[in-house]
Structures are given as structure tokens and as C-alpha cells.
């Protein structure tokens, strides 16, 4: 099967066999006008540069002077192919990209399900269906924006630079493996932990530690630094670690989080206690690594040599430690004093029940009074569960000035944090989360005025805060997407089914064929309108809405739309009246889309008005040089619950329609430099929709140019 030179009808074809695929691909390239976009998995470059037939296509690309963009995942395995490919086309890298397709401005689309390294493609799907091509073009543009230039990715691979990654490690096995990786890293290793944090892994990592220290000494590197808090119970263990030759210092106010850093990576854990750590944050983000290393350096300067500290303990000499508050009433009083004297307060509750106990103790009424008097900015993080979500809505109404976020339940810990002005912090241990009484549930608390510790807490807090924000955005996007798919599927199913029914009736009943053809045509037009709405919505969301500008008469256009709407009125005592401005108003704009705006507004008025009249007026605003179109009806008016979000997506009071009409109308009007608004009529009967479009052609050209740049 040979692909025609050009398709006159939209089609989808499957090409089989190496030769047929090669011919089809070559014709796809030749049919392109100016550009071709290719998306491929990591095997793609080897197919393009490693198969002889594909190499000929590269020559075609280069000689055609067409712009070609190639998106793929660049790895050490395909790097040599990418370097060759980059001589002919523009290449970008995207981690984990899958799928193999290409789109051109012919417009045409080709794709294949599977590509094997350095093997020719044996099956190809081809289509010139505009909806498919536009959809895949939109997908490619979204992926292309996320990609990085091939030169940057190749430099990363050649220099051994890893892309920035931040993740959570679960389980002591994964954490231990990461620690072993850190031990093998070049440069200086630093750690700031409780002494007990490394006790469970001492025997497991001892041989690694000894080998690492030996290699670092040979290389001339400083082996390792360890900051910890040494008490009487840690003396024996410290003597073992000091014997390995590690630099160890003691500080009395140890941060309530354990962390370790190499030159390029870090590991952070909020868990405390003698058991092995089960969850930790790890990252190679340079900014985060620099931050924790700077925190470490500041604490290190204030530390004392471990050998000296051990000697002090043996001799019975003690030093001042972090302030520990054992009385829950005193610790909570101190926390309120801290909140009441600060301009910024960050709070993270350890568990959902910790938050609910504060609600039951009327703490948020007190917080409302404090926030009003100090004008402090307060942000609160709460682990999620069903009770929290319900209670938080009530608290939000009580304290509207406080920002609340719900984080994933898996992030709950045994400690709650209060961070004041990023300079002071308190940590509350949850003693017994099953207790209802606030004071019975709270265990000991620690207080510190260390800026480094507070800043570290704030960094973790803000990371979790941003994570919840992204999670909420994803949930909203997912809900909107599902709503849109459900609405679109329902609305598309109706005209499609009607087309099928009327086509079958026309075949079966030749005597009624003309009547069925008319109804079939109406269903086709409805399907076309729905498709255009969906495509325009996608273009608007991607910023790719383009206007086809021409000069036209506004009054003539309105008259044509009204004549069309009048012909569709059935079984209603309804009149449509047009009051045009007597002056000639020539607009420079997208006539087809302005027509759609007027059709949509007048069509809505007809839909919701059972009797009376619809009055359409045009006038020229002398001050702004804008044409104003108004549509007033005598229907039930606009529901007050819908009015504030009338021009957003998927807002509809009726059971039919995609809910995109007014959203598209607003976007089209604003793309022309105009405005659109709606209001209920005085007296409570009917509503009026109005929009403006610049009349001055030069002003219109300038505004539209700005919108489409």
C-alpha cells in the first residue's frame, strides 16, 4: 500500500513492512511545508542514525531546509547517535519520555508503537485528520517546553553531572544503600546526627568506613566530620568511632533532625530514637546541599572535640544542653508567648489528632485574637484524614487570615514544630496520641534560639508546603479534566448517534430521505460546533489561539447572526429586535470567531427566554473608540451562584452544552483587545450581556499583535 501524494480527505492508515514504512516516512517528510516535530524514546536516535534507510531521511531533512525538532531521552547508550543527529536537527532531552510519533505542518501525523535499537521500523500509523494532528502537536509542544538542550544533557553525561532529584527513601535497606553510596563519594563527608542514629549501622558500615577513610587519606582528602551530642551513655560508642580516625565534635543544642552531606548529595531524617531510620529525604539539589553544609559549618565552629567531651564526662564535668521543658502546661505557654511576639509563625502538627485536640481546646479562637493584634503571618501544616478536612473548613472560617495546608498522611511524625521568624523554634513530642486531653498527649518539648536550626526547620516546612500546593493543583486539574472528558463525551455522543440514526432512516425510507438529510446535516453542524469549541479551548489553554484578521461590517454581521437565530426558534412567543447604530462600524478582527461570540450570547438568550423579547443593540463608545454589542433578554436572569464564575470553564446551568461557550467568548473578545461582562436587569427580569471590540483598525492590529506574539 503506497501513501498518496496528498490526501483530499481525512484518513487514518496503517503501513506494514520495512519498505512501505520507509516510503511512507519519506513522503511524510516531503509533504511538510516548513517544519517537522519528532518525539521518540531513547531508542529513536539509534534507529535514525544506525539504520541505512533512516540515514537517507536525515539527508532529506537537511537538504529540504525544513525546521526539524527531535525530542528524546539522551542516555550514555545513545549519546553517540544523538551527537550525530544534532548535526542535522535541533535535539532536546526529556527524562523518561516515551512514545514514538512525528507531526508536520502538512498537516500530517505518523507514529509507531515500538522502536528497537538500531532496527528499522516495520509498522507505521499515518493520519492527516486535523483533530489528531492538532492534538499531537499540542502534546509535543508541552513536552518540548519541558526538555533541555541536547548540548546541556551531553555535558551532564560527559562531566558526570546528575539531574537534580529530591525523593523520599522508605525502609532501612534503601537508606543504608544510600549511606554506602555517600561513603564512596569523593571529597569530604559531613554528618550531624544523634549519636544513637549511627549505632544500628556501625557493624554493617564499619568495613566500608575503614576502606573509605584509607582511600581519602591516600587521595589527600579530609575524610569525614561528625557533629553529635555526647552524653554519659554515648561514651563507649564514641570511643569506637574516634578510633576510626573521624573528626567528631560535640554540641549541646543538636538540631532535632539528622542529616548528612557529601559534596553533591544530602540525606535528612526527622525520625529520632535508637532504632534504624525508616524514612529520609535525599537530594542532590546544590542549593539544598549548600544550605545544610552552611548549617553544619556554623554548628561545627561552636562544637568541641569529642575526645575532650568524653574526658569531661569521665571526669564528671557537664555542659549546658538544649532547654528541655518537661511540663506540658509550661511548654504550651511558652509556645503561645512565642507566637504572640512574632511576625511570621510556621506550625507543623505531628498527627491529625494533634490538630483536633487543639480545635477542641479552642486554641484557634485564641490564635484568631493573637493574629489580629500582631498582624502576624501564620502558616499551618496538618497531616490529612477525613476528620481533619471537615474540622479545617470550620477553622478556616474562624481564622480566615491563617493559611492552612493538608499534607499526605504518610508524612506524620511524633513531633510538632513551631518556628518563629525563622530564628526561634520549639519541638513538641507527642507522648500518647490516643489521649483526648491536650496536656496528657504532649510529652517533652525543646526550645532553641539557634537561627541555623530554625532555618533548617523552615526549609523542611517550606518544602512540604510547596509539595502540598502542587498536590492540590494536581487534584484540581484532574477533577477539571475528568469533568471535561465526561461532558465532552456526553455532548459528542448525542449528535454522533443522531447522525447514525438519520443515515439509517434515509437508507431505509427513500420517500423521507430529504427530511432525514436535513436533520442529519443539523447534527453534523452541531458536532462541528462542539469540536471547534473543544479545539479552541485547547488552543487557549496552550496559548496557541491564532486570529484570522479581516475588515468587516459589525451591523451586517449581527444582522446575519440574528436572522439565523430567528429561523431556529420553535414553539416560543419570542421576538428578536435589532437596534443598530446608524454609523458605519468597520471592524478589523476574526470575523468567524466574533460571529461565534454573538451566536453564543444570543443563543443562550433564546435558550433561557420562553417569551417576551430579546433586544440586540450596537453603539460606538466615542471615548474609547470601541464598538459595544449588547444582548438584553426577558428571561429568568443569571443565577447569583453562577454569576461570579460565569466566564470560567465548564460553568453551565442547563444540562446540555459543554460549559465552554462563555469561556471561549471571553477569550476571543480579550484576544481582540475588548472586554465582556454580564449583569441582571433592574427589576429582576432578564439579563444583559455586553462586549466591546476596538473600531480603530490600527488599535486593533496593535492589540491583536500583542495577544499573538
For each residue, the residues with C-beta under 8 A, 3 or more apart:
1: 13 15 16 20
2: 20 23
3: 13 15 23 24 27 28 126
4: 7
5: 27 31
6: 31
7: 4 10 11 128
8:
9:
10: 7 127 128 129 130
11: 7 126 127 128 129
12: 125 126 127 129 132
13: 1 3 125 126 127
14: 123 124 125 126
15: 1 3 20 21 24 123 124 125 126
16: 1 20 21 122 123
17: 20 21 122
18: 21 22 53 120 121 122
19: 22 23
20: 1 2 15 16 17 23 24 124
21: 15 16 17 18 24 25 112 120 121 122 123 124
22: 18 19 25 26 53 57 120
23: 2 3 19 20 26 27
24: 3 15 20 21 27 28 110 124 126
25: 21 22 28 29 57 110 121 124
26: 22 23 29 30 56 57 60
27: 3 5 23 24 30 31
28: 3 24 25 31 32 36 102 104 106 108 110 126
29: 25 26 32 36 57 60 61 64 66 104
30: 26 27 60 64
31: 5 6 27 28 104 106 108
32: 28 29 35 36 64 66 104 105 106 108
33: 66 104 105 106
34: 66 67 105
35: 32 66 67 68 69 104 105
36: 28 29 32 61 66 67 68 69 102 103 104
37: 68 69 71 102 103 104 137 140 144
38: 44 68 69 70 71 89 101 102
39: 71 72 97 99 100 101 102 139 140 143
40: 43 44 45 47 48 70 71 72 97 99 100 115
41: 44 72 73 97 98 99 100 115
42: 45 72 73 74 75 77 78
43: 40 46 47 78 115 116 117
44: 38 40 41 47 48 70 72 100 115
45: 40 42 48 49 70 72 74 78 81 82 85
46: 43 49 50 78 81 117 118
47: 40 43 44 50 51 54 115 116 117 118 119 120 121
48: 40 44 45 51 54 55 57 58 70 81 85
49: 45 46 54 55 58 81 84 85
50: 46 47 54 81 117 118
51: 47 48 54 55 118 119 120
52: 55 56
53: 18 22 56 57 120
54: 47 48 49 50 51 57 58 120
55: 48 49 51 52 58 59
56: 26 52 53 59 60
57: 22 25 26 29 48 53 54 60 61
58: 48 49 54 55 61 62 85 88 89
59: 55 56 62 63
60: 26 29 30 56 57 63 64
61: 29 36 57 58 64 66 68 88 89
62: 58 59 88
63: 59 60
64: 29 30 32 60 61
65:
66: 29 32 33 34 35 36 61
67: 34 35 36 90
68: 35 36 37 38 61 88 89 90
69: 35 36 37 38 89 90 91 92 140 144
70: 38 40 44 45 48 85 89 90 91 92
71: 37 38 39 40 91 92 93 94 97 140 143 144 147
72: 39 40 41 42 44 45 78 82 91 92 93 94 97
73: 41 42 93 94 95 96 97
74: 42 45 78 79 82 91 93 150 153 154 157
75: 42 78 79 157
76: 79 157
77: 42 117
78: 42 43 45 46 72 74 75 81 82
79: 74 75 76 82 83 154 157
80: 83 84
81: 45 46 48 49 50 78 84 85
82: 45 72 74 78 79 85 86 91 150 154
83: 79 80 86 87 154
84: 49 80 81 87
85: 45 48 49 58 70 81 82 88 89 91
86: 82 83 89 90 91 150 151
87: 83 84
88: 58 61 62 68 85
89: 38 58 61 68 69 70 85 86
90: 67 68 69 70 86
91: 69 70 71 72 74 82 85 86 149 150
92: 69 70 71 72 144 147 148 149 150
93: 71 72 73 74 147 148 149 150 152 153
94: 71 72 73 97 143 146 147 148
95: 73 163
96: 73
97: 39 40 41 71 72 73 94 143 147
98: 41
99: 39 40 41 111
100: 39 40 41 44 111 112 113 114 115
101: 38 39 109 110 111 112 136 140
102: 28 36 37 38 39 109 110 111
103: 36 37 107 108 109 133 136 137 140
104: 28 29 31 32 33 35 36 37 107 108 109
105: 32 33 34 35
106: 28 31 32 33 128
107: 103 104 128 130 133 134 137
108: 28 31 32 103 104 126 127 128 133
109: 101 102 103 104 126 127 128 129 132 133 136
110: 24 25 28 101 102 124 125 126 127
111: 99 100 101 102 124 125 136
112: 21 100 101 115 121 123 124 125
113: 100 123
114: 100
115: 40 41 43 44 47 100 112 119 121
116: 43 47 119
117: 43 46 47 50 77
118: 46 47 50 51
119: 47 51 115 116
120: 18 21 22 47 51 53 54
121: 18 21 25 47 112 115 124
122: 16 17 18 21
123: 14 15 16 21 112 113
124: 14 15 20 21 24 25 110 111 112 121
125: 12 13 14 15 110 111 112
126: 3 11 12 13 14 15 24 28 108 109 110
127: 10 11 12 13 108 109 110 132 133
128: 7 10 11 106 107 108 109 133
129: 10 11 12 109 132 133
130: 10 107 133 134
131: 134 135 531 535
132: 12 109 127 129 135 136
133: 103 107 108 109 127 128 129 130 136 137
134: 107 130 131 137 138 535 538
135: 131 132 138 139 538
136: 101 103 109 111 132 133 139 140
137: 37 103 107 133 134 140 141
138: 134 135 141 142 538 539 542 544
139: 39 135 136 142 143
140: 37 39 69 71 101 103 136 137 143 144
141: 137 138 144 145 542 544
142: 138 139 145 146 542
143: 39 71 94 97 139 140 146 147
144: 37 69 71 92 140 141 147
145: 141 142
146: 94 142 143
147: 71 92 93 94 97 143 144
148: 92 93 94 152 153
149: 91 92 93 152 153
150: 74 82 86 91 92 93 153 154
151: 86 154 155
152: 93 148 149 155 156
153: 74 93 148 149 150 156 157
154: 74 79 82 83 150 151 157 158
155: 151 152 158 159 161
156: 152 153 159 160 161 162 163
157: 74 75 76 79 153 154 160
158: 154 155
159: 155 156
160: 156 157
161: 155 156
162: 156 165 264 284
163: 95 156
164: 283 284 285 286
165: 162 283 284
166: 281 282 283 285 288 463
167: 281 282 283
168: 279 280 281 282
169: 174 175 178 267 279 280 281 282
170: 174 278 279
171: 174 175 278
172: 175 176 200 276 277 278
173: 176 177
174: 169 170 171 177 178
175: 169 171 172 178 179 267 269 276 277 278 280
176: 172 173 179 180 201 204 205 276
177: 173 174 180 181
178: 169 174 175 181 182 267 280 282
179: 175 176 182 183 201 205 260 267
180: 176 177 183 184 205 208
181: 177 178 184 185 265
182: 178 179 185 189 260 262 265 267
183: 179 180 189 205 208 209 212
184: 180 181 208 212
185: 181 182 189 262 263 264 265
186: 219 221 263
187: 221 262 263
188: 221 222 223 224 225 262 263
189: 182 183 185 212 223 224 225 260 261 262
190: 224 225 226 227 260 261 293 296 300
191: 198 224 225 226 227 258 259 260 261
192: 226 227 228 254 255 258 259 260 295 296 299
193: 197 198 226 227 228 258 259 260
194: 197 228 229 254 258 272
195: 198 199 228 229 230 231 234 237 238
196: 199 234 273 274
197: 193 194 200 258 269 277
198: 191 193 195 201 202 205 241
199: 195 196 202 237 274
200: 172 197 274 275 276
201: 176 179 198 204 205 276
202: 198 199 205 206 237 240 241
203: 206
204: 176 201
205: 176 179 180 183 198 201 202 208 209
206: 202 203 209 210
207: 210 211
208: 180 183 184 205 211 212
209: 183 205 206 212 213 244 246
210: 206 207 213 214 244
211: 207 208 214 215
212: 183 184 189 208 209 215 216 223 224
213: 209 210 216 217 223 224 244 245 246
214: 210 211 217 218
215: 211 212 218 219
216: 212 213 219 221 222 223 224
217: 213 214 220 221 223
218: 214 215
219: 186 215 216
220: 217
221: 186 187 188 216 217
222: 188 216 225 247
223: 188 189 212 213 216 217 245 246 247
224: 188 189 190 191 212 213 216 246 247
225: 188 189 190 191 222 246 247 248 249 296 300
226: 190 191 192 193 241 246 247 248 249
227: 190 191 192 193 248 249 250 251 254 296 299 300 303
228: 192 193 194 195 234 248 249 250 251 254 306
229: 194 195 250 251 252 253 254 321
230: 195 234 235 238 250 306 309 310 313
231: 195 234 313
232: 235 313
233:
234: 195 196 228 230 231 237 238
235: 230 232 238 239 310 313 314
236: 239 240
237: 195 199 202 234 240 241
238: 195 230 234 235 241 242 248 306 309 310
239: 235 236 242 243 310
240: 202 236 237 243 244
241: 198 202 226 237 238 244 246 248 306
242: 238 239 246 248 306 307 310
243: 239 240
244: 209 210 213 240 241
245: 213 223
246: 209 213 223 224 225 226 241 242
247: 222 223 224 225 226
248: 225 226 227 228 238 241 242 305 306
249: 225 226 227 228 300 303 304 305 306
250: 227 228 229 230 303 304 305 306 309
251: 227 228 229 254 299 302 303 304
252: 229 319 320 321 322
253: 229 321 322 448 450 453
254: 192 194 227 228 229 251 322
255: 192 259 295 299 450 452 453 456
256: 270 272 415 427 446 453 457
257: 268 269 270 456 457 460
258: 191 192 193 194 197 268 269 271 272 277
259: 191 192 193 255 266 267 268 269 292 296 456
260: 179 182 189 190 191 192 193 266 267
261: 189 190 191 265 266 267 289 292 293 296
262: 182 185 187 188 189 265 266
263: 185 186 187 188 289
264: 162 185 284 286 289
265: 181 182 185 261 262 282 283 284 289
266: 259 260 261 262 282 283 284 288 289 292
267: 169 175 178 179 182 259 260 261 280 281 282
268: 257 258 259 280 281 282 283 292 460
269: 175 197 257 258 259 277 279 280 281
270: 256 257 279 413 415 460
271: 258 277 278 279 280 413
272: 194 256 258 414 415
273: 196
274: 196 199 200
275: 200 278
276: 172 175 176 200 201
277: 172 175 197 258 269 271 280
278: 170 171 172 175 271 275
279: 168 169 170 269 270 271
280: 168 169 175 178 267 268 269 271 277
281: 166 167 168 169 267 268 269 460 463
282: 166 167 168 169 178 265 266 267 268
283: 164 165 166 167 265 266 268 288 289
284: 162 164 165 264 265 266 289
285: 164 166 288 289
286: 164 264 289 290
287: 290 291
288: 166 266 283 285 291 292 459
289: 261 263 264 265 266 283 284 285 286 292 293
290: 286 287 293 294
291: 287 288 294 295 455 456 459
292: 259 261 266 268 288 289 295 296 456
293: 190 261 289 290 296 297
294: 290 291 297 298
295: 192 255 291 292 298 299 452 453 455 456
296: 190 192 225 227 259 261 292 293 299 300
297: 293 294 300 301
298: 294 295 301 302 452
299: 192 227 251 255 295 296 302 303 452
300: 190 225 227 249 296 297 303
301: 297 298
302: 251 298 299
303: 227 249 250 251 299 300
304: 249 250 251 308 309
305: 248 249 250 308 309
306: 228 230 238 241 242 248 249 250 309 310
307: 242 310 311
308: 304 305 311 312
309: 230 238 250 304 305 306 312 313 319
310: 230 235 238 239 242 306 307 313 314
311: 307 308 314 315
312: 308 309 315 317 318 319
313: 230 231 232 235 309 310 316 317 318
314: 235 310 311
315: 311 312
316: 313
317: 312 313
318: 312 313
319: 252 309 312
320: 252
321: 229 252 253 324
322: 252 253 254 446 447 448
323: 446 447 448
324: 321 444 445 446
325: 330 331 334 444 445 446 447
326: 444
327: 330 331
328: 331 332 438 439 440 442 443 445
329: 332 333 439
330: 325 327 333 334
331: 325 327 328 334 335 426 428 442 444 445 447
332: 328 329 335 336 438 439 442
333: 329 330 336 337
334: 325 330 331 337 338 426 445 447
335: 331 332 338 339 418 426 428 445
336: 332 333 339 340 366 370
337: 333 334 340 341
338: 334 335 341 342 345 418 420 424 426
339: 335 336 342 345 367 370 376 378 418 420
340: 336 337 370 373 374
341: 337 338 374 420
342: 338 339 345 374 376 420 421 424
343: 374 375 376 377 421
344: 376 377 378 420 421 422
345: 338 339 342 376 377 378 379 418 419 420
346: 379 381 417 418 419 457 458 461
347: 378 379 380 381 416 417 418 419
348: 380 381 416 417 461 464
349: 352 354 355 358 380 381 382 383 416
350: 354 383 412 413 414 415 416 428 430 433
351: 354 355 383 412 430 433
352: 349 355 356 382 383 384 385 387 388 409 412
353: 356 357 433 434 441
354: 349 350 351 357 358 416 430 433 441
355: 349 351 352 358 359 382 383 388 391 392
356: 352 353 359 360 387 388 391
357: 353 354 360 361 436 437 438 441
358: 349 354 355 361 363 364 438
359: 355 356 362 363 364 391 394 395
360: 356 357 436 438
361: 357 358 438
362: 359 365 366
363: 358 359 366 367
364: 358 359 367 368 395 398 399 402
365: 362 368 369 398
366: 336 362 363 369 370
367: 339 363 364 370 371 378 399 402
368: 364 365 371 372 398 399 401 402
369: 365 366 372 373
370: 336 339 340 366 367 373 374 376
371: 367 368 374 375 376 378 399 401 402
372: 368 369 375 401
373: 340 369 370
374: 340 341 342 343 370 371
375: 343 371 372
376: 339 342 343 344 345 370 371
377: 343 344 345 403
378: 339 344 345 347 367 371 401 402 403
379: 345 346 347 402 403 405 461 465
380: 347 348 349 402 403 404 405
381: 346 347 348 349 405 406 407 461 464 465 468
382: 349 352 355 388 392 404 405 406 407
383: 349 350 351 352 355 388 406 407 408 409 411 412
384: 352 388 389 406 407 408 409
385: 352 388 389 409
386: 389 390
387: 352 356 390 391
388: 352 355 356 382 383 384 385 391 392 406
389: 384 385 386 392 393 406
390: 386 387 393 394
391: 355 356 359 387 388 394 395
392: 355 382 388 389 395 396 404 406
393: 389 390 396 397
394: 359 390 391 397 398
395: 359 364 391 392 398 399 404
396: 392 393 399 400 402 404
397: 393 394 400
398: 364 365 368 394 395
399: 364 367 368 371 395 396 402
400: 396 397
401: 368 371 372 378
402: 364 367 368 371 378 379 380 396 399
403: 377 378 379 380
404: 380 382 392 395 396
405: 379 380 381 382 465 468 469 472
406: 381 382 383 384 388 389 392 468
407: 381 382 383 384 411 464 467 468
408: 383 384 411 467 468 471
409: 352 383 384 385 412
410:
411: 383 407 408 464
412: 350 351 352 383 409
413: 270 271 350
414: 272 350 429 430
415: 256 270 272 350 427 428 429 430
416: 347 348 349 350 354 427 428 430
417: 346 347 348 425 426 427 428 457 461
418: 335 338 339 345 346 347 425 426 428
419: 345 346 347 422 424 425 454 457 458 461
420: 338 339 341 342 344 345 423 424 425 454
421: 342 343 344 424 454
422: 344 419 451 454 455 458
423: 420 449 451 454
424: 338 342 419 420 421 447 448 449 454
425: 417 418 419 420 447 448 450 453 454 457
426: 331 334 335 338 417 418 445 446 447 448
427: 256 415 416 417 445 446
428: 331 335 350 415 416 417 418 442 443 445
429: 414 415 442 443 444 445
430: 350 351 354 414 415 416 433 441 442 443
431: 435 440 441 442 443 444
432: 435 440 441 443
433: 350 351 353 354 430 441
434: 353
435: 431 432 440 441
436: 357 360 440 441
437: 357 440 441
438: 328 332 357 358 360 361 441 442
439: 328 329 332 442
440: 328 431 432 435 436 437
441: 353 354 357 430 431 432 433 435 436 437 438
442: 328 331 332 428 429 430 431 438 439 445
443: 328 428 429 430 431 432
444: 324 325 326 331 429 431
445: 324 325 328 331 334 335 426 427 428 429 442
446: 256 322 323 324 325 426 427
447: 322 323 325 331 334 424 425 426
448: 253 322 323 424 425 426 453 454
449: 423 424 454
450: 253 255 425 453 454
451: 422 423 454 455
452: 255 295 298 299 455 456
453: 253 255 256 295 425 448 450 456 457
454: 419 420 421 422 423 424 425 448 449 450 451 457 458
455: 291 295 422 451 452 458 459
456: 255 257 259 291 292 295 452 453 459 460
457: 256 257 346 417 419 425 453 454 460 461
458: 346 419 422 454 455 461 462
459: 288 291 455 456 462 463
460: 257 268 270 281 456 457 463 464
461: 346 348 379 381 417 419 457 458 464 465
462: 458 459 465 466
463: 166 281 459 460 466 467
464: 348 381 407 411 460 461 467 468
465: 379 381 405 461 462 468 469
466: 462 463 469 470
467: 407 408 463 464 470 471
468: 381 405 406 407 408 464 465 471 472
469: 405 465 466 472 473
470: 466 467 473 474
471: 408 467 468 474 475
472: 405 468 469 475 476
473: 469 470 476 477
474: 470 471 477 478
475: 471 472 478 479
476: 472 473 479 480
477: 473 474 480 481
478: 474 475 481 482
479: 475 476 482 483
480: 476 477 483 484 649 650
481: 477 478 484 485
482: 478 479 485 486
483: 479 480 486 487 650
484: 480 481 487 488 649 650 658
485: 481 482 488 489
486: 482 483 489 490
487: 483 484 490 491 650 658 659
488: 484 485 491 492 530 534 658
489: 485 486 492 493
490: 486 487 493 494
491: 487 488 494 495 530 656 657 658
492: 488 489 495 496 527 530 531
493: 489 490 496 497
494: 490 491 497 498 526
495: 491 492 498 499 523 524 526 527 530
496: 492 493 499 500 523 527
497: 493 494 500 501
498: 494 495 501 502 519 520 523
499: 495 496 502 503 520 523 524 527
500: 496 497 503 504
501: 497 498 504 505
502: 498 499 505 506 516 517 519 520 523
503: 499 500 506 507 516 520
504: 500 501 507 508
505: 501 502 508 509 512 516
506: 502 503 509 510 512 513 516 517 520
507: 503 504
508: 504 505
509: 505 506 512 513 516
510: 506 513
511:
512: 505 506 509 515 516
513: 506 509 510 516 517
514: 517 518
515: 512 518 519
516: 502 503 505 506 509 512 513 519 520
517: 502 506 513 514 520 521
518: 514 515 521 522
519: 498 502 515 516 522 523
520: 498 499 502 503 506 516 517 523 524
521: 517 518 524 525
522: 518 519 525 526
523: 495 496 498 499 502 519 520 526 527
524: 495 499 520 521 527 528
525: 521 522 528 529
526: 494 495 522 523 529 530
527: 492 495 496 499 523 524 530 531
528: 524 525 531 532
529: 525 526 532 533
530: 488 491 492 495 526 527 533 534 658
531: 131 492 527 528 534 535
532: 528 529 535 536 596
533: 529 530 536 537 658 660 661 664
534: 488 530 531 537 538 658 660
535: 131 134 531 532 538 539
536: 532 533 539 540 545 593 664 667 668
537: 533 534 540 541 649 660 663 664
538: 134 135 138 534 535 541 542
539: 138 535 536 542 544 545 546
540: 536 537 543 545 664 667
541: 537 538
542: 138 141 142 538 539
543: 540
544: 138 141 539
545: 536 539 540 667 668 671 708
546: 539 708
547: 589 590 593 671 672 704 707 708
548: 590 591 592
549: 588 589 590 700 701 704
550: 588 589 590 591
551: 586 587 588 697
552: 556 557 586 587 589 591
553: 556 557 584 585 586 587
554: 557 558 585 586 587 618 627 629 693
555: 558 559 580 581 584 585 618
556: 552 553 559 560
557: 552 553 554 560 561 591 594 595 598
558: 554 555 561 562 578 580 598 616 618 629
559: 555 556 562 563 578 580
560: 556 557 563 564 595
561: 557 558 564 565 595 598 599 602
562: 558 559 565 566 576 578 602 616
563: 559 560 566 567
564: 560 561 567 568 599
565: 561 562 568 569 576 599 602 603 606
566: 562 563 569 576
567: 563 564
568: 564 565 606
569: 565 566 572 574 576 606
570:
571:
572: 569 606 609 610 611
573: 610 611 612
574: 569 606 609 610 611 612 613 614
575: 612 613 614
576: 562 565 566 569 602 606 613 614 616
577: 613 614 615 616
578: 558 559 562 616 617
579: 615 616 617 618
580: 555 558 559 617 618
581: 555 585 617 618 619 620 627
582:
583: 620
584: 553 555
585: 553 554 555 581 618 620 627 695
586: 551 552 553 554 695 697
587: 551 552 553 554 594 627 693 694 695 700
588: 549 550 551 697 700 701
589: 547 549 550 552 593 594 672 693 700 704
590: 547 548 549 550 593 594 668 671 672
591: 548 550 552 557 594 595
592: 548 595 596
593: 536 547 589 590 596 597 668
594: 557 587 589 590 591 597 598 668 672 693
595: 557 560 561 591 592 598 599
596: 532 592 593 599 600 664 665 668
597: 593 594 600 601 664 665 668 669 676 691
598: 557 558 561 594 595 601 602 629 631
599: 561 564 565 595 596 602 603
600: 596 597 603 604 661 662 664 665
601: 597 598 604 605 631 665 689 691
602: 561 562 565 576 598 599 605 606 614 616 631
603: 565 599 600 606 607
604: 600 601 607 608 661 662 689
605: 601 602 608 609 614 631 633 635 689
606: 565 568 569 572 574 576 602 603 609 614
607: 603 604 654
608: 604 605 633 635 636 653 654
609: 572 574 605 606 612 614 633 634 635 686
610: 572 573 574 635
611: 572 573 574 634
612: 573 574 575 609 633 634 635 686
613: 574 575 576 577 633 634
614: 574 575 576 577 602 605 606 609 631 632 633 634
615: 577 579 630 631 632 633
616: 558 562 576 577 578 579 602 629 630 631 632
617: 578 579 580 581 629 630 632
618: 554 555 558 579 580 581 585 627 628 629 630
619: 581 627 628 630
620: 581 583 585 625 626 627 628 695
621: 624 625 626 627 628 692
622: 625
623:
624: 621 692
625: 620 621 622 694 695 696 699
626: 620 621 674 692 693 694 695
627: 554 581 585 587 618 619 620 621 692 693 694 695
628: 618 619 620 621 690 691 692
629: 554 558 598 616 617 618 690 691 692 693
630: 615 616 617 618 619 688 689 690
631: 598 601 602 605 614 615 616 688 689 690
632: 614 615 616 617 681 686 687 688
633: 605 608 609 612 613 614 615 686 687 688
634: 609 611 612 613 614 685 686
635: 605 608 609 610 612 685 686 687
636: 608 686
637: 680 681 684 685 686 687
638: 642 643 646 678 679 680 687
639: 642 643 653
640: 643
641:
642: 638 639 645 646 651 653
643: 638 639 640 646 678 680
644:
645: 642 648 651
646: 638 642 643 651 662 678
647: 651 662 663 665 666 676
648: 645 651 663
649: 480 484 537 659 660 663
650: 480 483 484 487 658 659 660 663
651: 642 645 646 647 648 659 662 663
652: 657 658 659
653: 608 639 642
654: 607 608 657
655:
656: 491
657: 491 652 654 660 661
658: 484 487 488 491 530 533 534 650 652 661
659: 487 649 650 651 652 663
660: 533 534 537 649 650 657 663 664
661: 533 600 604 657 658 664 665
662: 600 604 646 647 651 665 666
663: 537 647 648 649 650 651 659 660 666 667
664: 533 536 537 540 596 597 600 660 661 667 668
665: 596 597 600 601 647 661 662 668 669 676 691
666: 647 662 663 669 670 676
667: 536 540 545 663 664 670 671
668: 536 545 590 593 594 596 597 664 665 671 672
669: 597 665 666 672 674 675 676 691 692 693
670: 666 667 673 674 675 676 707
671: 545 547 590 667 668 704 707 708
672: 547 589 590 594 668 669 693 694 700 703 704 707
673: 670 693 694 699 700 703 704 707
674: 626 669 670 691 692 693 694
675: 669 670 691 692
676: 597 647 665 666 669 670 689 690 691 692
677: 689 690 691
678: 638 643 646 687 688 689 690
679: 638 687 688
680: 637 638 643 684 686 687
681: 632 637 684 685 686 687 688
682:
683:
684: 637 680 681
685: 634 635 637 681
686: 609 612 632 633 634 635 636 637 680 681
687: 632 633 635 637 638 678 679 680 681
688: 630 631 632 633 678 679 681
689: 601 604 605 630 631 676 677 678
690: 628 629 630 631 676 677 678
691: 597 601 628 629 665 669 674 675 676 677
692: 621 624 626 627 628 629 669 674 675 676
693: 554 587 589 594 626 627 629 669 672 673 674 700
694: 587 625 626 627 672 673 674 699 700 703
695: 585 586 587 620 625 626 627 700
696: 625 699 700
697: 551 586 588 700 701
698: 701 702
699: 625 673 694 696 702 703
700: 549 587 588 589 672 673 693 694 695 696 697 703 704
701: 549 588 697 698 704 705
702: 698 699 705 706
703: 672 673 694 699 700 706 707
704: 547 549 589 671 672 673 700 701 707 708
705: 701 702 708 709
706: 702 703 709
707: 547 670 671 672 673 703 704
708: 545 546 547 671 704 705
709: 705 706
